[in-house]
């Protein structure tokens, strides 16, 4: 039985707790990249989606209920990754209706990305971290109704100072997800304010040491490596965002993948970047690391941007 089918079964929660995390990235058949291993984010089409809290315009012609059919018709892709704020209603009846409408085109939700602003595991106030946990649990329940496999939390600005409290909060999310057959992941977010603050503080420490004639502080751990430590300590799952890794070159991105794949949630946010070649990254993942999860296309340029990534992925077998 394939993993995505197993997650929907009655025994999903017990098996999820028992299996090694790396197993979620592998399919027994070890098939080459096929359309079934491509997912597309609703974020890509935010400018044409009719969703809550946005200004109506003639460009907004795509209904949420029609997303699955559009992706199936345009790309022959049947895996949809939602932003939570693109789902206009959380009543069980609506969630089931959305799941059923997607199923009419042979589609399903692979992941729901949660964006709760300052309510995250890195929040300095305990009440905000608790609220983040509670909201995530609610969306785990929603994911079950939608037939999704994963939710991805926004971890906020992770630093060395808040790592311990972040681990404790994230662990509660992960445990609740496992109990309900849902993977709760975190992604590389290299441009987060926390990373910028860490870099600024480290630069100041280096300058102070130089002025005092003291040895410089140890090199700053990359943001993705700090995230890896948090995920490892909490028993969680990684959703690598290729752009969010902030890799300066091909070798650095391969190093990120090598470190993060043992905890993969079975999905990677896939992008194009001038610093590295996407086809080379895919071949490294497939041939060297044995990755068999999803390549989820994330881009902010609608069909044009989606197609540019899609073409590389399907051509790299």
N, C-alpha and C positions, 0 to 999 in steps of 0.2 A: 504494500500500500504506500502511495506517495505521501510525503510529509504534509502537503497542503490538504489532502483528503483526510489524513489522520487527525489533523487539528480540529476538523469539524465533527469527529466521531465522539462517542460517549466516553471513551477512555482517554481523551486527549490530555487532561490535566495530570493524571498520574504518570503518563509516559513522558510528558514535558519535563516533569521534575526529575525523572530518572535518567534521561539521555544526556550525554555530553553536549555542550553548546555547539561544538564544531559540527556535530551531526546535522544540524539544521541547514548547513550550507551544501550538503551533498545529496544527490539523488542516486539511487542504486544503479540506474541505467547508465550513468555518466555520459549522457547524451551531449552532442555539440550544442552550441547556442541556437535556440529555436525561438520562434515568436512566443511560445509559452513561457519563456524565461525573460520576457520584457514586460515591464510595467510602465505606466505613464502617469504622471502626477496631474491632479486637477489644477495645481498651481500654474502649470504651463498655459492654461486657457482662462486665467483669471479675468483677462480684459474682455472676454466675450461671454463669460458665465453670468447667468441671472441668479445672483446669490444675495443673502441678507446684507444690509448695512452698506450698500454701494449705490451710487447714483445710477439711475436708469439711463440708458442711452441706446441709440439705434444699433450700436455695435454689439450690445448684449442680447444675443439671439439664442444662446445655448442653455437649455434647461438642465438642471442637475439630473433629472430623471432620464435624460437622453444621452448622458455622457457615455455610458457603456456602448450603446449602439453606434455613436459617432466614432469612438476609438476602434470598434470592430470593423466598421465600414472603411475607415480611412487608413488604418495601420494594420488591420487583422490582429490587433492586440486585445486581450481580454482580461488584463490585470490593471486595476485602477487604484491609485494611491490618493487618498483624500486629505485635504486640509480640514481640520475639524470645523472651522468656521464656514466651510462651503456646504455643510449639511444643515439645511434650514430648519429642521425639526428633530427633536430627540425623543418624541413620543414613540413607544415601541411599535405602534401600528405604522408610523411613517418609516421607521428603520426597516421593518420587515418588507414594506412596500418597495422601498429603494433596493433592498437586496433582491427581491423578486423581479423587479424591472431590469436590473443588471443581468440577472440570470436569463432573461429572455434573449439576450444577445450572446449568451455563453460567457458572460463576464462575472467578475467578483471583485470585492475590495481586498487588497493585499495588506494595506496599512492605513492607519489614520494618524496624521501628524498633529500633535497637540501644541497649541501656542497660547499659553495663559499669562503672557507678559511677565510681571514681577513675581508671580506665584510659581515658583520653581524650587528645585532642591537646593539651590545655592542662595536662596533668600536669607538675609541676616536674621529675620524675625522668625521664630519658631511657628507662630500662627500662620505665616504665609507658606512655610514649608508644609504644614499640616493641611492647609487648603489645597496645595498642589497635589498632595497624596490623595485627598478625597476626590478631587476633580478627575484625576487620572483613573481612580477606581471606577468612577461613573462612566468614563469613556471605555474602560475595559468591558464593562457591562454592555455598552452600546456596540462595541466591536463584536461581541458574541452575537447580538441580534442581527448585525449586518453580515455575519458570516466572514468577518475579517480574520486575519492571522496575527496581526501585530498592531500595536500602537507605539508611536515614537514620541517621547517626552522632550521638551526643550529644557535642558539642564541649567540654563542660565550661565552666569559668569563663574565658572569653576576656578578656584585658586588653591594654592597649598593651604591657606588659612581656613578655608571652608570645606576642605575635602572630607573630613570626618563626618560632619553633619550632612553633607551631600550623600555620602555612602549610606548613612542610616536611613535617610528619606527615600533614596532610590531603591534600597533593598525592600522596603515595604511595598513599593509599586511592583517590583519584580515578583515578589512572592504572591501578591494578589493576582497578577497576570498568570503565573504558573498554575494557581489553583483553579483558574477559569479557562485554561488552554490558550492563553494569549501571551505572545512575546512582548515585553516592554523594553524598547531599545533607546539608545542615545546616539546622537550623531556628532561627527567632527564639525565644529563651528569655529573655524580659525579666526574670524573677524569679530568674535564676541567681545563686549566691553571688558570682560574679565581678563581675556588674553592681552588686550591693549594695556590694561592696568598693570598686569604682571610684568610686561616688557618694560613699561616706564619705570616701575619700582626697581627692576633689576638694573636698568641703565643708571639710575641714580646711585645704587649701591656700588656699581663699578666705578663711577666717577668719584665717589667718596673714598673708596679704597685707593684709587690712584693719587688723589690729593693728599692722603695721609701716608702714602708710601707703603701701604699694606697689601698683602696678597689679594687678588681679586676674588670675588665670590665664585662658586662653581657655576658653570654654564647653566642657563635657564632651560629647564625641561620644556620641550615643545608642548603646545596646548593639547595636541592629540595624544601625546604620551601621558599627560596628566589625566586625560579622560580615560585612557586605557586602564590606569591604576584604579580609578573610581569604579569602572565597570567590573574589573577583576575582583575588587574587594566586596562589591555588592552581589556578585554572582549574576551579573546582568548580561546585556547583549549590545553589540556595536552595530550601528548602521553607518558605515563610512560614507561621507559625502566627499567625493573626490576634490571638489573645489574647496570645501571647508578644511581639508587637510593642510592647505597652504604650502604645498610642496613646491620647491623652487625648481625642481628638475625631475627627470624620470626616475632616477635612483632614489630620491627622497620619497616619492609617491609609492614606489615598490616597498620601501622600508615600512611605511605606514601600513600598507596592506599586509605585509608579512607579520607585523605585530598584532594587528587588529583581527585578522581572520579567525583565529581560534575562538573568538567570542562573537562571531558574526550572527546577526539575526536572520541571515539568508537574503538580505537585500542591500544593494549598494546604490547610492544616488550617483548617477552617471552623467558626466559633463564633458565638454570640450575645454581645452586650456592651451594657451601658447607655450606653457612651461613643459608640457609632456604630450605624448602621443597616445590617444585613447586606445587605438587598436593594440599597441604594444602593452598597455596596462591590462587589457582583457586577456591577451595571450599569456601574460605572466600569471594572472589569476587562475586561468583555466589549466595551463600546462604545468606550472611550477607549484601552485598552492592548492590545486584540486577544487577550486570553487565551483559550486553547482547551483548557486542561488540566483536571485533575480537581479537584472540590471534595470533600475528604475530611472527613467529619463526625467531630469529636472532642468528646466530652462525657463527663462522669462519672456520668450519671444514667440509664443503661440505655435502655429503649425510649422512655420519656417524653422524656428529653432529646434522644435521637436524632431522634425524630419532630418536635420543635419546630424543629430546624435543617433537617431534610429538607423540611419543608413550605415554608419560606422559599425554599430553593434551587429546588425544582421549580416554584414559582409565579413565579420571576423569570426569565422567558424573554426 
